[in-house]
Amino acid sequence: MAFLGKARKEDLIILARELGEEVTPDLKIIDLRNLIVASTNYEMEFVKELLNTVISQRTEEAEQRKLELEIEERRKREEREFELEKLKLQNESFNSAGNGSSRPKIDFLSMIPKFDQVNNDISLYLILFERQAQAADVPKEFWASHLLSLLPYEIAQLVAREDVGISRDFEKVKSLLLKRYKLTAEKFRQLFSKHCKSPTATWKDFAYEVRNYFHGWISGLDISTFDQLKELIIVDQIKRRVPPEVREHYIDEWSQLNNVEKLTSKLDDYDAVRTKRDFHTSTPRKGAENRAYHTLKQKRYPEQSPKFLENPKPEKKENRSTLTCYGCGKPGYIKAKCPSCTPREKSSSNSITLYTCHASVSPTALLDIRIGDIHGRVCADTGATRSIAGELMFNSLRERGVDFQKMEVTMVLADGSQTNMEAYTAPVSIDIEGRTVPIEMLALPKAKGNRTLLGTDFLEKSGIVLDLKNKSWYFCDKPHHKICFKEDLDVNSLQAAGSIIANSCQLREDEGTTLTPEQREKMICLLGKFDSIFKPGGDPTPYAEHHINTGNSPPVAGPPYRMNPAKRELLKKELDSLLADGIIEECESPYASPVVLVPKSNGSMRLCVDFRKLNATTIADTYPLPRMDDLLTEAKSTAYMSTLDLKSGYHQIKVHEADQDKTAFICPFGTYKYLRMPFGLRNAPATFQRLVDKFRAGLKNVFALSYLDDIIILSETFDQHITDLQIVFERLSLFKLHANREKCHFACDRVKYLGHW
């Protein structure tokens, strides 16, 4: 506990309150230390990290107060100079009006409110100012002086520091203000493309804002003709499709590349240099997409080194080796295309040519699929043009009444040799990661012990892209949601079709201990029928959305916390995982909360965001949480009990699009925002409990209790329990909620709920 000794009394008071303890200011330091150590929430590593956070925050606040005092002193010194300059400009404007100007005397304070830099948009305010000035027939040479009187001191002093000529030119003053708020042409483009309608605004307001952002975009680039506008739109569309690494390469000039010819020339130059570099690289690229790989396999080019692709010099033409068939020696042919060794026969209408090769001993691209009630781990093979059912899968499908049609196929192996053999084909629907893909599956009855293969017909139809380098795959419409390849299973251990059922459908040793064999089989079948609810990933539930109501409070931000290299590496892995699952994405946001890594009980680290500043500005959601003592009283013991634990329950709820920027957090690797509801937000428990209560409202005649993501189902008889679980599973599927199979318990006579047995 020595680390508590370096803290001040106010630090220990804050720490004790964060741990949920009642603290009074008259407590001594030793009493505070004993109170913290005796807290039920005390965990040494967590408390140590939290104390460091409190101390660093106090230090930052002290430095901030010192800086504010210095700024205030400087502001007072400059205020008199500014007031004198403003009086001078107003006096000159008045004298100019008295010397024959027709400018009417206008009180702008009655026509337009003063600029509020917290609640007003400077670009929209300047447009409103220009329109009011034009409506009042105020000469443009007096616009700058009127605008200065409407700006707060800390903003107007930017103009006062400039030369007199600049401070009297409205366009230059406008440029200074836009630059001050970083409203460049690129920023206007981002606002135009990403701006969302506010819940309290009308569609006319939204159209007005979008129109002004578009005007700021094109005016910042001096777009005055239709041809220039057309060029800009085309350039913007091209930029949207440029890979991130190319944008980073041209980051310094990216916003200035607004000409199609200039942009495409630079992109082509980059591709040419990259292609040349890849061309001279000895190691082939493993990350090629399935389609390109499939095309290469279909053409069946002979293996060549890069030097054969270059145009040979004329004087060395006679030294080139002549291509010959290694079967009969006939020049100009390889054996696969030699008319003497492999004469072409007229194929029948139902024959199919397959380009395939022998599978490796340990295949890498293994995926989990489901066909009806059959679960299997199969191999994705880009060398096969057709999907082939293995021996075990073929027998399982036939036992379930799948009608296979007999046909003859021609197998073409990687060495070019061909063979005709008998095969069967049948239409099946393959379920993979929540998607159903209809496909014609081929079966080879004479093949023994072969593995089920997913060929390019399935890969192309499903839109699956294999990333062999990173041992993962993803759907082409969700490139950020990557799924790792599965581990290989011992196929010889699968003795029956029932052995293909995934582990999530089996009952563990501590589950169903009082069930008969027939009852266990019913329970396993029920779990197998709804196995999709135990799979991770998927879209967020459509029945809830988290809002963050901060009222008129300005954005809150803070610097990232320091991390040692080891924690940075752990943070990077956690960020990559959240990005792959679509939980977070990179962003630009005025909000920024720091992150901290907190150790879990199993030794791993949990990424936590310090949302305390954001929570302080968030209006509370008063939706009630159930009382634990009431739930424990109501949860009477029955003969059959099951508990459900939702998998990362908060991450199954989407954050309202207009509020996603408020969840932004900053770390050494950049700024990210949450697309799904994170832990630590003030009203997150209320949002989740509201969803769970809505979920329970549709459970007719089912005795189920819930506290956040912990759900318990209680039944007196086994048949009633099966019916209750089926209703709950159907409700979970409807709500698109997923459960954590490892933490679920089914058909038990004794369970632990909310920490009590």
N, C-alpha and C positions, 0 to 999 in steps of 0.2 A: 504493500500500500504506500510505498515511499513516494510514488509519483503524485500522490495527493498533497504532499508537503510543499510542492512548488507553486501551488495555486493560491490566489488571494481568497479572502473571505467571500467577496461577491461572486467569484468563480464557483466556489463550492456551493453557494446558495442556488445559483442557476443550475448546477449539475444535479443537486438533490431534487429540485423541482422537475427537471427533465426525467428523472427516474420515478416520478409520481409521488414523492414524499412531501408532507406538509412541513413548511419551514417558516420560522419567525426570525426577524432581524436580530433578536437579542441572543441567539444561539452563538456559542463560541466555536472557534475553528475545530477544536477537538471533538465537540459534540456533533458538528456537521460531518466530520470524517466518520465517526461511529455510525451516524444515521445513514450515510451513503453505503458503507460496507454491509450494514444489516438489511439493506433494501432487498426485496424479493426479486427485483429486476437487475440486481448487481451481477455483472459479468466482467471480469478484470479487463480483458482486451477491449471490449466494447466501451467500458467506462473510460479507459485510458484514451481511446480515440476521441470520444465525446469531450473529454476534458481538454485535450489539445485543441479541438475545434472551438470550445468556449474561450480559451485563452487567446487563440489567434484572432477570434472575432473581437474580443475586447481591445486587443492591440490595434487592430485595423480601425476600430471606432475612435480610439484615442488619436490616431494619426489623422483620421478624417476630420475630427473636431479641430485639430491644430491647423489643418489645411484650410478649413472653412473660416477660421479666424483670420488667417493671412489674406484670404480672398476678400473677406469683408473689409479689412483695413485698406486693401488696394482699391476696392470698389468705392469707398468713401473719398479716397484721394481723387479718383477719376470722375466722381459724380459731379463735382463742381465744374470741372472742365467740360463735361458733356452738357450740363445745363447752360453754360455760357455759349457753347457752340450751337445749341438748339435755339436759344434766344436770338443769336446772331442770324441764323437762317430764317427764322420767322420774321425778324425785323427787316431783312432784305426782301423777303416775299411781300411784306406789307408796303414797303417803299416802292417796289416795282408795280404793285397794284395801284398805288396813288399816282404814278407817273403815266397813266393813260391806259393801263391794262383793263380789259373788260371782265376780269375774273370776279365772279360774285363772291361775297364773303360767306363761306360755308363752315358750319360747325360740324366737323366730321364725327365728333363724339356722339352726336345725336343720330347720325346716319349709319355708323358702323361701330361695333364694339371694339375694345382694345384686344390685341392679340394675346391669347392665353397659350403659352408654349406647352402646357401639359395636356390640354383637351382639344386644341385646335391643330389642324393640318396647315402648315405654312403655305403649301402650294395652293390649296383651296382658298386660304385667306387672301393671298395675293390676287387671285382671280376675282374674288369678291370685291376687293379694294379697287381694282382696275375698273370693274363694271360700275361701281358706285361713283367713282371719279368721273367716268365718261357721262353717266347720267346727270351729274351735277354740273357738267360743262367746265370742269376744272382744267386749266391748261396743264399740259404734261410737265412743263418745267417746274411746277409747284407740287407735283406728286411726291417727290422724295421728302420734302419738308413735312408734308401732312402725314406721310407714313411713319416718319421718325417719332412723331408725337403719339402714335398708337402702339409703339413697340415698348416692351419692358426695357429697363436700363441695361441689363446684362447683354441683351441682344443689340440694342441701338448703339452701344459703345463700339461694336465692331465697325459700324459705319463712321463713327466719330474719329476713329484712328486713321482713316484713309484721308487722302488729299481732298481739298475742297471741291475740286472738279468731279471726283468720283462720288462724293456724298450728295451732290446735286443732280446726278444722273440717275433717274429711276431704274433704267435697265441694268446699270452696273450695281445699284443697291440691291435689286432683285436677285442678280447673279450671286452677290455676296451672301444673301440670306439662304438661298438654295444650297450654296456650297457649305454654309454653316450646318445645315441639317442633312448634308450628304445626299441631297436629292439630285443626283446626276441623271443623265439620260438612261444609264443602265439601271439605276434604282427605280426610275419611273417605269421602265419596262417590267421589272420584277413586280412592282405594285399592280401594274395593269394585268399581268398574267395570273397573279396569285391572290388578288383582292377578293375577299368574301363579304357577302352581305351581312350586316349586323342584324341580330334578332329584333332590335327595336326600330330599325330603319325601314323605310319604304323602298319599293323597287325603283321609284323615281330617284330617290336619294342615291341608291346604288348605281344607277345608270349615270347620274351626274358625276359621281366620284370616278367611275371607270373612264368616262369621257375625258375628264380633266387629267387623269394619269396618262391616257393615250396622248393627249395634247402636249403634256410635259415631255413625254418620250420623243415625239417627233420634232418638237420645237428645240429640244436640246441638241438634236443632230442636224438642225437647219433643213428639215424636210419641207419643201415648198411646192413640189410638183407631184403629179400622180406617178410618173415613172420612178421618182425617188422613193415614194411610198411603196410601190410594188417591189422595188429592189430591197427595201428594208424588210418587208414581210417574208420574202424568199430567203433572205439571209437568216432571219430569225428561225425559220423552219429548219434550215440546214444546221444551225447551231444546236437546236434541240436534239439532233440525232448524232452529234459528234460525241465520241467516247470521252469519259472524264479525264483520262490520261492525256488526251490531245488538248483539251481545254486548259489543263494545268501547264502544258508546254508553252502555250501562247497566252498565259494569264496576264502578262503586262500589257498586251495590245488587244486582248480579246474584245473589249468594249468598243474599240475603234475600228474593228474589222466589219464594216457595214456595206461593203461592195462585194457582189457575188463573185466577180472575177478574181479579186484580190484574196477573198476568203478561200475559194476553192483551189486557187493556186498554192496557197500555203498548206492546205490540207493534203493536196496531192504530193507536194514536196515531202511532207512528213511521212506519208504512206510509202513513198519511194525509198526514203532513207531507212525506214523500219523494215520494209520488205527486203532491202539489200542486206541489212544486218541479219535478219532471220535466215536469208538464203545462204549466208556464209557460216551459219551456226551448225555445228556438227550434230547436236542433239535435236531430233525431230520434235515438233510441237505436239504435245499430247492433248491439248485442250481444244482440238478441232471439233466443230459441231458434227452431229450425226449425219446431217445431209451431205456435207462435203466429204466425209469419210465414206459414206455409202456410195456416192458417185464415183469415188476413186476405186472402190472395190468392184463396182459394176464394170468399169472400163477395163479392169484387170491388166493394167500396165505392167510390163516386166519390171522387176526391181532394178533401178538405175541409180547411180550416184549422180550428184548435181552436175558433174562435168559433161555428161552425155546430153544434158538439156541445152547446152550452149551450142551456138553455131560453130562447126569446126572450120578450121582454116583450109583453104583449097589445096595447099601444097601437102597437107597431111591426109588427104582423103583416101589415098591408096593404102594407108596404114591401118585404117579402121577394120575391126573384125567383122566378118559377115555373119548375120543372124541365121542360125540353122536349127532345125528340129532335132532335139536330143533323142528322139525315138527312132527316126529313120534317116536322119542326116540331111533332109531336104532343105536347101537354102531358102531364106526369106520367110520362114514360118517358125513359130514356137509350137510345142507339141499340142497345146490346147486347141490351136487353130489349124493344125496341119491336116490337109484333106486326106492324106494317106493313113495317118494314125487314128484320127477321130473323124471319120466321115459324118457329115451332117445328115441326120434323118429328119424326115418330115414329122414334126411333133403333132400329137393329137390335141384336140381342142381343150382337154382337161389336164394336160401336162403342165407342170410348173417347174421352172428352173430356179434353183437355189444356189446362191454363192455363199458358201460357209466354210468354216475351217474347224479343226478339232479344238475343243475347249481346253483351256489350261487346267492344270491340276487344282489350282486355287484361284477361281475366278474372282475378280475384284468388283465388278458392277452388279451387285446383288440387290434386288428390290423385293419388298413384301407386297403381294397382291392377294385379291380375293375373287373367286369365281363362285357365286352362289354362297354356300356355306363352307366352301373349301378355301383354306388359307394356305399359302405357300410362299417360299422364298426362292425366287427365280433369278436367272442371269440375263441381263440385257446384252445382246450380241449385235453389234453394228455390222458384223460380217455376214449375217443371215438376213435375206430379204423377206422371209416368212417366219412367223412365230410358231414354235414347235412345242407341243406338250410332251413332257417327260413321261417315262413309263408309269410312275406313281400317279401323276396328274391324269394321264389318259385313262387308267383303270378307275380312278375315283369318279371321273366324269361319266364313264359308261355305267358305273353302278348307280348313278343318279339319273339315268335315263336320257342322257344327251345322245342325240342321233347323229352318228358319224357316217359320212358317205365315202365309199371306196373310190380311189382314183390312183393314177400313176404319176409319179413325179420324177424329174431328172435332177440328180444331185451333182452339182459342180463343185469340186473341192478346190482349195487354195492353189494346188499345184496344177490345176487345169484339167484333171481327169474327171470323167463323167461316168455316172452309173444310174440305171433306171431301177426304181424300187417301188413297192406297193406302199400306199399311204392312205390315211383317212383324214377327212376334214369336217369341221362342224363350226357353226357360228356360236360364239360365246360372248359374254359381257364381262370384261375385266374391271374390277374396282381397284383403284390405286389412289391413296391420299385424298379420298372423298370425291374422286371423279370416276365416271363410268365410261369405258371405251368399248364399243362393239367391234369385234374382230373375227376373222376366219382363222381358227387355230388348226394347225396341221399336227398329225400324230403318226409316228413310224412304229408299227406294231412289232417289227422284228428287232428294233433297238432295245437293248436291255440295260437298265441302270443309268439311262441318260437323263440329263437335267432338263427341266423346262427352260426354253429360251424365248426371249422377247426380241423379235427381229425388227428390222427397220420399218416394216409396215405398221407395227404397233407404235414405235417411237415417233414416227412422223405424224400419225393420226392423233396421238395423245399430246403432241407438242413437248415431249420430254427431251431435254438436252443433258448429255452426260459430260461431267467435268472430271475426267480421269486423273488429272494432275492433283486436284484437291480431294479426290475420292468422294465425290458428291454428285447430285443431279438436281435439276429444277425444271419447272414448267416454263416454256418460253414466254408466257405472259406474266410470270412472277419470277424474274431473274434474281431478286434479292432473297427469295425464300428457298434456300438450299437445304437439301436433305441428304444426310450422309448415307453411303452404302452400308448395307447390313453385313454382319459377320457370317461366315460360311457355317452351314449346319452339316451334321453327319447324316447324309441321305440314307445310308444303310440302316440307320436306327429307326427309320420310318417304316413300320411294318404294316400299317393299315391306313386307310384314308383318314380315320379319326386322328391319327398322329400329326396330321398337317395343321391341326388347329393351333393357333398362336397361343403363347403363354398367357396372354391377357384373358383367354377364355377358360383357363383351367382354374380349379379351386386349389388354394394352398392348403398345407397341412393343418393350419390353424382355423380353416374355414369349413363350415358344414360338417363338423365332427359328429353330430347326432343324426346325419342324413343316411338314409338307406342308399344302396347302389342305384336304384331307379330314380330316387330323388336327386342324387348328385348328377346323374346324366341329364335330368331335366334342367337343373341349374346351369350346367355347362352349356347346354344347347341355347338357353336363354342368353347367356353371356356371349356366345358366339354369334347369335343373331344381331346383337347390338354392340359388336366389338368396335364399331367406328367411334363410339363415344369415348373410348379409352385411348384413341390415337391422338398424338399431339398435333399442334398446328391448326389450320383452318381459319375461316373468316370470323370476325367478332360477332357477337350476338346482335341480332337486329332489334332486340327488345329493350335495350338500354343504351344510354349515351351520357357520358360524364361532362358536365358543364362546370366552368370555373368562373364564378361571378366576382369580379374585383371592383365593380362599380366604376367610379372615376379615378381610382388610384393609379398613379403612374407606374410604369414597368419597374420591377426590382431586379437588380443584378449584383453579382459579386465575383471576385476573382476565384480561380480554381485553387483548391488546396494542394499543398506540396505532396509529392509521392516519390518514394524511392524506386529505383529501376525494377526491382522485383514486383512491386505492386503495379507499376505501369504495365508490365507484361501481363499480369492477371487481368488488369482493366481492359487491355486491348482484346484479350480473348472473350471477355464478357460482352464487350461492345460488338464484336464480330458475330457473336451468337444472337444478340438482340436484333442486329441488322438483318441477319439471315432469316429470322423468324418474323420479320415485319413489325416488330414491336416499336422500334425507333427509326429515325432517319435523320440525316444531316440537315441543318437549317441555318437560316440567318434570322435572329430574333433579338429584340431589345431586352428580353428576359434572359437571365442566366443564373442558375442555381448551381452551387458546387457539388461535387460527388465525393463520397467517402466509401472505402471498402471495409466492410465489417465481417469478421470471421464467423463462419457457421460452426455448429457443434461437430460436424463431420470433418472439419479442417479446411474446407474450401472457403471461398470468399463470396460475399453478397454485395452487389452494387447497390448503394443507397444514395439517394439524392437529398440534400439538405434543403427542404422546401420551407424552412421556417419563415423566411422573409415573405415568400409568396403566400403562405398560410395566414400571415398577419394581415394581409390586405384582402383576403378572401371572405366574402359574406357567408356565414354559416348556414348549412342545410340542417334544419331541425328534425329531419325524418328520424323517428326513434329506432333504436336497436333493442332487440328483445333482452329481457333480464335473464341472466344465466341461472339464477336460483329458481325462477319460474319454469324454465325449460327442464332443469334437472328434476323438479317436482313432477312435471307432467310426463317425463320420459319414464314410464313404468316398465319394468322388466317383463318381456314376453318370451314365448318359446322360440320365435324366429326374429332375429334382428339383423339389419344390414346398415352399414354406414358408408356414406359417399363423401369423398373429398375432391373438390373441383381442382383441376390442374391449373396452377397459376391463375386463380380465379379473376383477379383484377385485370390481368392481361387479356381476358376474353371480352372486355368492354371497351368500346371505342371512345376516344376523347373527341368531343365536339370540334369540328374542323376549325372554327374561329378561335378556339381556346387552346389549340395544340401548341402555338408558339409560347404560351405561358408556362408550359412544362419543360421548356428548354433548359438543358444543363450544360455546363462547361467543364472541360477536362483538358489534359495536355494534348489530346488528339483532335480537339475541335469542339464545335457546338452541335448538340443533337436535341431533338424533341421527341416526345412520346406520341405515338399514334394510338396506343392502347393505354388504359388507365394505369398509372404507376402506383407503387406503394408510397406512403408518406404524405399524400395530399389531404387537406383538411376534411373534405366532404366525401372522400373515397369510400369509407365504410357505409355511409348513408346511401350512396348510389348503389353499392353492391347489395345491401340489404333490401333496397327497394326492388331490385331485379329478382332476388331470391323470393321475396314475398309474392311478386307477380307470378313467379314460377309455381309456387305452392298453391296459389289460388285456383289453378286448374287441376289439381289432384283430387278428384272426386272419390270419396269413400276410401281414401288412403290416409292412414295415421302416420304422418311425417312431420318431423320438427327440424328446424334449421336455425343456425346461428352463423351468419356470413356464409363461408364456403363449407361448413360442416353440416351434413344432412344425415338424419337417422330415420329409417323406415321400420316400423314395429308391426308385427302380425302374430295372430294367435295360432294359425294353422299354416302348413306348408303350402297348400294350394292357394290360400289367400295371399301368402307372401310372394309366390310366383306372379300372381295377378298384379299385386301392388308394385313389384319391381318392374314389370313390363310397362305399366302406366308411367312410372317414373322415367324409365329409359326412353319411352316415346316422347315424353315431355322434354327431356334433355336434348334429343335429336331435333325437336321442333325449335328449341331455343338456341341450337348450335352450341351447346355447352359441352365441355369435355372433362372427364374425371381422371384422377390419378389412380390407376389400378393398384399401384404399390401401397397406397394408403387406404384403399377401400377394403371393407370386410363384408362378406355375404353369408347369409343363412347361419349366423352364429347364435348360440344361446347365451353368450356373455360378450359384451363389447365395451370399449372405452370411449366415452363421449364427453367432450369438453373437460378432459382430464380426470373424469370419474368413471369407475366401473359400475 
